[in-house]
Amino acid sequence: MSSNKRNSNRVGLVIEIKLTCDDNSEHILKSQNISDTGVFLEHNDKPLDLPVGTHVILQVCSQMAEEPPPPVHAEVVRITNEGMGLHFIL
């Protein structure tokens, strides 16, 4: 029996995402997977010091569109050695 408690299927997708914190600091991270409810972002060389419950703004880094994709609000819901899981706030 699987211990996966996710309600949404995850899709492996590696894209750069800009994460903006409350102090306006910006970090470019790579996604590992994404679903309709959240995303898992990999840490760079140094993990960000963002505790569970922190609210951030995410924006896909895309140079294909003339206008940047809209920002999405999210909350840190899980921290691992590899990165962090974020839940979209819609």
Residue frames as a rotation matrix with the C-alpha (Angstrom) as fourth column:
MET 1
0.583 0.812 0.000 0.00
0.812 -0.583 0.000 0.00
0.000 0.000 -1.000 0.00
SER 2
-0.211 -0.648 0.732 1.36
0.625 -0.665 -0.409 3.44
0.752 0.371 0.545 -0.91
SER 3
-0.142 0.101 -0.985 1.87
0.913 -0.372 -0.170 6.12
-0.383 -0.923 -0.040 1.72
ASN 4
-0.913 -0.174 0.369 1.28
0.346 -0.809 0.476 8.88
0.215 0.562 0.798 -0.85
LYS 5
-0.263 0.835 -0.483 -1.45
0.769 -0.120 -0.627 11.16
-0.582 -0.536 -0.611 0.51
ARG 6
-0.893 -0.126 -0.433 -1.47
-0.113 -0.866 0.486 13.62
-0.436 0.483 0.759 -2.40
ASN 7
0.110 0.989 0.101 -4.81
0.194 0.078 -0.978 14.57
-0.975 0.127 -0.183 -3.91
SER 8
0.793 0.101 -0.601 -3.24
-0.501 -0.453 -0.738 15.77
-0.347 0.886 -0.309 -7.18
ASN 9
0.728 -0.564 0.390 -0.96
0.663 0.725 -0.187 13.95
-0.177 0.394 0.902 -9.59
ARG 10
0.366 -0.719 -0.590 2.53
-0.225 -0.684 0.694 15.37
-0.903 -0.122 -0.412 -9.90
VAL 11
0.947 -0.159 0.280 4.24
0.309 0.210 -0.927 15.88
0.089 0.965 0.248 -13.23
GLY 12
0.143 -0.969 -0.204 8.03
0.741 -0.032 0.671 15.92
-0.657 -0.247 0.713 -13.49
LEU 13
0.740 0.097 0.665 8.88
0.551 -0.655 -0.518 19.33
0.385 0.750 -0.538 -14.87
VAL 14
-0.017 -0.821 -0.571 12.19
0.876 -0.287 0.387 21.17
-0.481 -0.493 0.724 -14.59
ILE 15
0.352 0.117 0.929 11.81
0.604 -0.786 -0.130 24.91
0.715 0.607 -0.347 -15.11
GLU 16
-0.780 -0.609 -0.142 13.31
0.531 -0.525 -0.665 27.97
0.330 -0.594 0.733 -13.44
ILE 17
0.409 0.912 0.016 11.02
0.682 -0.317 0.659 29.73
0.607 -0.259 -0.752 -10.98
LYS 18
-0.570 -0.515 0.640 11.64
-0.016 -0.772 -0.635 33.06
0.821 -0.373 0.432 -9.29
LEU 19
0.209 0.563 -0.800 10.72
0.872 0.263 0.413 32.97
0.442 -0.784 -0.436 -5.61
THR 20
-0.347 -0.251 0.904 10.18
-0.068 -0.954 -0.291 36.33
0.935 -0.162 0.315 -3.91
CYS 21
-0.392 0.107 -0.914 10.13
0.870 0.365 -0.331 36.56
0.298 -0.925 -0.237 -0.11
ASP 22
0.642 0.709 -0.292 8.43
0.766 -0.575 0.287 39.12
0.035 -0.408 -0.912 2.15
ASP 23
0.295 -0.616 -0.731 11.70
0.292 -0.670 0.682 41.06
-0.910 -0.415 -0.018 2.43
ASN 24
0.829 0.166 -0.534 11.70
-0.430 -0.421 -0.799 41.38
-0.358 0.892 -0.277 -1.41
SER 25
-0.351 -0.931 0.104 14.71
-0.642 0.319 0.697 39.08
-0.682 0.178 -0.710 -1.76
GLU 26
0.662 0.538 -0.523 14.53
-0.741 0.365 -0.563 37.03
-0.112 0.760 0.640 -4.95
HIS 27
-0.334 -0.704 0.627 15.85
-0.486 0.698 0.526 33.54
-0.808 -0.129 -0.575 -5.61
ILE 28
0.184 0.319 -0.930 15.89
-0.955 0.281 -0.093 31.55
0.232 0.905 0.357 -8.85
LEU 29
-0.368 -0.195 0.909 15.20
-0.543 0.839 -0.040 27.86
-0.755 -0.508 -0.414 -8.15
LYS 30
-0.705 0.140 -0.695 14.44
-0.584 0.441 0.681 24.86
0.402 0.886 -0.229 -10.35
SER 31
0.294 0.863 0.411 11.24
-0.943 0.333 -0.024 22.90
-0.158 -0.380 0.911 -10.05
GLN 32
-0.834 -0.454 0.315 11.38
-0.420 0.891 0.171 19.15
-0.358 0.010 -0.934 -9.65
ASN 33
-0.693 0.703 0.161 7.68
0.683 0.567 0.461 18.50
0.232 0.429 -0.873 -10.13
ILE 34
-0.882 0.472 0.001 4.42
-0.464 -0.867 -0.182 20.40
-0.085 -0.161 0.983 -10.25
SER 35
-0.604 0.792 0.086 0.69
0.796 0.605 0.017 19.74
-0.039 0.079 -0.996 -9.86
ASP 36
-0.081 0.646 0.759 -2.43
0.439 -0.661 0.609 21.83
0.895 0.382 -0.230 -9.98
THR 37
0.875 0.463 -0.143 -2.08
0.309 -0.306 0.901 22.50
0.374 -0.832 -0.411 -6.22
GLY 38
0.784 -0.617 -0.067 1.65
-0.253 -0.416 0.874 23.01
-0.567 -0.669 -0.482 -5.72
VAL 39
0.706 -0.667 -0.238 5.27
-0.239 0.092 -0.967 22.67
0.667 0.739 -0.094 -6.74
PHE 40
0.785 -0.595 -0.173 8.48
0.446 0.349 0.824 21.19
-0.430 -0.724 0.540 -5.34
LEU 41
0.833 -0.545 0.091 11.51
-0.359 -0.659 -0.661 23.44
0.420 0.518 -0.745 -5.74
GLU 42
0.541 -0.736 -0.407 15.07
0.755 0.638 -0.150 22.16
0.370 -0.226 0.901 -5.43
HIS 43
0.778 -0.395 -0.489 17.56
0.116 -0.675 0.729 24.00
-0.618 -0.623 -0.479 -3.23
ASN 44
0.717 -0.692 -0.084 20.56
-0.357 -0.261 -0.897 25.58
0.599 0.673 -0.434 -4.86
ASP 45
-0.204 -0.897 -0.391 23.94
0.114 0.375 -0.920 25.12
0.972 -0.232 0.025 -3.19
LYS 46
-0.993 -0.115 -0.025 22.58
0.047 -0.193 -0.980 26.64
0.108 -0.974 0.197 0.02
PRO 47
-0.291 0.948 -0.129 19.04
0.894 0.317 0.315 25.93
0.340 -0.024 -0.940 1.29
LEU 48
-0.332 0.296 0.895 16.83
-0.146 -0.954 0.261 28.96
0.932 -0.044 0.360 1.89
ASP 49
-0.952 0.009 -0.307 15.97
0.304 0.172 -0.937 29.65
0.044 -0.985 -0.166 5.51
LEU 50
-0.493 0.863 0.109 12.20
-0.710 -0.472 0.523 29.63
0.502 0.181 0.846 5.01
PRO 51
-0.885 0.170 0.434 10.17
-0.225 0.661 -0.716 27.85
-0.408 -0.731 -0.546 7.69
VAL 52
-0.641 0.757 0.129 6.97
0.710 0.521 0.473 25.94
0.291 0.395 -0.871 7.00
GLY 53
0.224 0.832 -0.507 4.10
0.885 -0.392 -0.252 28.42
-0.409 -0.392 -0.824 6.83
THR 54
-0.495 -0.485 -0.721 6.09
0.127 -0.861 0.492 31.14
-0.860 0.152 0.488 5.05
HIS 55
0.660 0.709 0.246 4.18
0.433 -0.092 -0.897 32.88
-0.613 0.699 -0.368 2.26
VAL 56
-0.513 -0.838 -0.188 6.07
0.171 -0.314 0.934 33.65
-0.841 0.447 0.305 -0.95
ILE 57
0.583 0.591 -0.557 5.38
-0.479 -0.303 -0.824 34.76
-0.656 0.747 0.106 -4.51
LEU 58
-0.209 -0.598 0.773 6.36
0.365 0.686 0.630 32.50
-0.907 0.414 0.075 -7.41
GLN 59
0.596 0.363 -0.716 6.81
-0.539 -0.481 -0.692 33.41
-0.595 0.798 -0.091 -11.05
VAL 60
0.609 -0.352 0.711 7.89
0.612 0.778 -0.140 31.18
-0.504 0.520 0.689 -13.91
CYS 61
-0.062 -0.715 -0.697 11.04
-0.313 -0.649 0.693 32.49
-0.948 0.261 -0.183 -15.58
SER 62
0.272 0.232 0.934 10.14
0.750 0.557 -0.357 32.41
-0.603 0.798 -0.023 -19.25
GLN 63
-0.482 -0.459 -0.746 11.70
-0.161 -0.791 0.590 34.20
-0.861 0.404 0.307 -22.16
MET 64
-0.774 0.239 0.586 9.28
0.619 0.481 0.621 32.70
-0.133 0.844 -0.520 -24.66
ALA 65
0.287 0.956 0.054 6.38
0.958 -0.285 -0.044 35.02
-0.027 0.064 -0.998 -23.88
GLU 66
-0.108 -0.263 0.959 6.31
0.416 -0.888 -0.196 38.73
0.903 0.378 0.205 -24.60
GLU 67
0.199 0.234 0.952 4.92
-0.731 -0.611 0.303 39.40
0.653 -0.756 0.050 -21.14
PRO 68
-0.840 -0.540 0.061 6.02
-0.435 0.600 -0.671 37.59
0.325 -0.590 -0.739 -17.99
PRO 69
-0.284 0.745 -0.604 3.66
0.436 0.662 0.610 34.96
0.854 -0.090 -0.513 -16.60
PRO 70
0.404 0.505 0.763 1.48
-0.419 -0.639 0.645 36.16
0.813 -0.580 -0.047 -13.71
PRO 71
-0.701 -0.639 0.316 2.82
-0.549 0.202 -0.811 35.76
0.454 -0.742 -0.492 -10.17
VAL 72
0.285 0.736 -0.615 1.33
0.008 0.639 0.769 33.07
0.959 -0.224 0.176 -7.95
HIS 73
0.029 -0.206 0.978 1.11
-0.956 -0.292 -0.033 33.21
0.292 -0.934 -0.206 -4.16
ALA 74
0.301 -0.006 -0.954 2.24
0.005 1.000 -0.005 30.08
0.954 -0.003 0.301 -2.33
GLU 75
0.609 -0.090 0.788 2.96
-0.791 -0.140 0.596 28.75
0.056 -0.986 -0.157 1.14
VAL 76
-0.466 -0.808 -0.360 5.89
-0.660 0.589 -0.467 26.58
0.590 0.020 -0.807 2.21
VAL 77
0.590 0.764 0.264 4.36
-0.770 0.432 0.470 23.30
0.245 -0.480 0.843 3.42
ARG 78
0.942 -0.310 0.126 7.33
0.251 0.904 0.347 20.90
-0.221 -0.295 0.929 3.46
ILE 79
0.459 -0.878 -0.133 11.11
-0.888 -0.449 -0.098 21.12
0.026 0.163 -0.986 3.77
THR 80
0.952 -0.270 0.144 13.49
0.258 0.962 0.094 18.30
-0.163 -0.052 0.985 2.82
ASN 81
0.118 -0.985 -0.129 17.24
0.284 -0.091 0.954 17.99
-0.951 -0.150 0.269 2.26
GLU 82
-0.435 -0.269 0.859 16.59
0.866 0.138 0.481 18.34
-0.248 0.953 0.173 -1.49
GLY 83
-0.805 0.195 0.560 14.24
0.158 -0.840 0.519 21.32
0.572 0.507 0.645 -1.46
MET 84
-0.826 0.559 -0.073 10.82
-0.119 -0.300 -0.947 22.55
-0.551 -0.773 0.314 -0.44
GLY 85
-0.545 0.759 0.356 7.21
0.814 0.379 0.439 21.81
0.198 0.529 -0.825 -1.23
LEU 86
-0.929 0.266 -0.258 4.92
-0.187 -0.938 -0.292 24.78
-0.319 -0.223 0.921 -1.81
HIS 87
-0.315 0.913 0.258 1.12
0.875 0.385 -0.294 24.88
-0.368 0.133 -0.920 -1.94
PHE 88
-0.766 0.096 0.636 -0.46
0.356 -0.760 0.543 27.41
0.535 0.642 0.548 -4.30
ILE 89
-0.517 0.641 -0.568 -2.76
0.471 -0.342 -0.814 29.94
-0.715 -0.687 -0.125 -2.65
LEU 90
-0.721 0.309 0.620 -5.54
0.600 -0.169 0.782 30.71
0.347 0.936 -0.064 -5.10
